[in-house]
């Protein structure tokens, strides 16, 4: 068996730097001995460096520090010399109630000023634990250097305080950004790697953002023109590309290079294995991306102004609330967001920072912050929309998945590839998930040796959990091939090799497997197949809802408006 770079795929993979070259880049990154193996305030880390039961963070902080339980929102107030006194009170409350201490900094601090003094004195001199910089890189070359300088300045200021051990990252700074195939216009330099002192990635995972390639970009139907996407429809581009970006970050943090097409291929069985075992690899930073359900601000390919969209790329149902097929629409549903979050975790996210989505349904009902938090938590915890466990035929998929995350585990798929079966049930050559509109992610339990062991359902080291999402407009049979060297197997599969799984258009599946002997070979034997995250109403529009802004104070409204201008929510009119 050999590791292949999938050179037969399209040019954007071929143009990436080689895995070995990127490994050398990864070695330049300092190893965070204190960070990735020690207990963290976001709920602890396992011995392999995986975050377990983290707190989340949110831009608005509206529901922060209200419930000290796993998956609740930790406050991250904006710290400046002007707000230091108020932030000090908030951090004192957080510390007293067992929450992690986090702040957002969006401007350089005055040397020796109130903010720097707070970073020294907070938490009895132990400092804060998470610092989210919001110094955003400009798209204008003449000013990009200024932003990089500001980031370096703040990092240096923090390192001179008692908060020097904090995780610190800047908005949308992430490794290998300059080779990111999901981006509509990658920068010439990856500022994350160029900035000393950063140890947390905060990539932007905003479906609809102009930072991603979009089908029909620049108002055309030529998908690759002007930074367009190969996706078969809008919703699949909105779903797959952020997942692929996070995968790029995970691979880079583990020193695996920037390629999203690394896999093991067994020629004798014609099986592909896209898994990654982190045993023996040190993760060089924490990954807490910014996420939201939908954010199309500034994206001309997803504008909501009447008359500017071409027919195939309209959000179906915006003008007809009685359309009998709301699942056919293109705006990501609440269930889609949960499924996306579930895949983020299965591809290496350590926690999430939530930015406000601004979405209304076909009846003009606003999608609230509390709704988005609930959807995020359900996806991260692999639960139903009411928070209950996902069970079928006596198999508790939620408990099994959470038990895998609680121990030592590997990633079932860290590529952007998908392999489909043809009508005869034979697996075809792999293609890109973006082009297929279908993507899957998973985790499998490992024993102390770093490999799964034969056992039975319910034993973490013998189980695997997969989320399979089809956001295209056609049903498909997905070939899951091998994971961690073992065949993925379903005796009821129509595929010739029994590793093909049917998934309908717009559907998300949660598949649970146990490593068992079938005949004379150990295989991942299917235990249960669940249809999950079933809220698939994809009607509506991604525009701000005035009613939802009424709950904000005048100061908060101004702050939110700034955030929207920079990478916020669309202020365009609905159709």
Buried (B, 14 or more C-beta within 10 A) or exposed (E): EEEBBBEEBBEBBEEBBEBEEBEEBBEEBEBBEEBBBEEBBBBBBBEBBBBBBBBBBBBBBBBBBEEEEBBBBBBBBBBBBBBBEEBBEBBEEBBEEEBBBBBBBBBBBBEEBBBBBBBBBBBEEEBBBBBBBBBBBEEEEEEBEEBBEBBBBBBEBBBEBBBBBBBBBBBBBBBBBBBBBBBBEBBEBBBBBBBEBBBBBBBBBBBBBBBBBBBBBEBBEEBEEBBBBBBBBBBBBBBBBBBBBBBBBBBBBBBBBBBBBBBBBBEEEEBBBBBBBBEEBBBBBBBBBBBBBBBBBBBBBBBBEEEEBEEEBBBBBBBEEEBEEBBBBBBBBBBBBBBBBBBBBBBBBBBBBBBBBBBBBBEEEBBBBEBBBBBBBBBBBBBBBEEEBBBBEEBBBBBBBBBBBBBBBBBBBBBBBBBBBEEEBEBEEBBBBBBBBBBBBBBBBBBEEBBBBEBEBBBBBBBBBBBBBBBBBEEBBBBBBBBBBBBBBBEEBBBBBBBBBBBEBBBBBBBBBBBBEEEEEBBBBBBBBBEBBBBBBBBBBBBBBEEBBEEBEEEBEEBBBEBBEBBBBBBBEBB
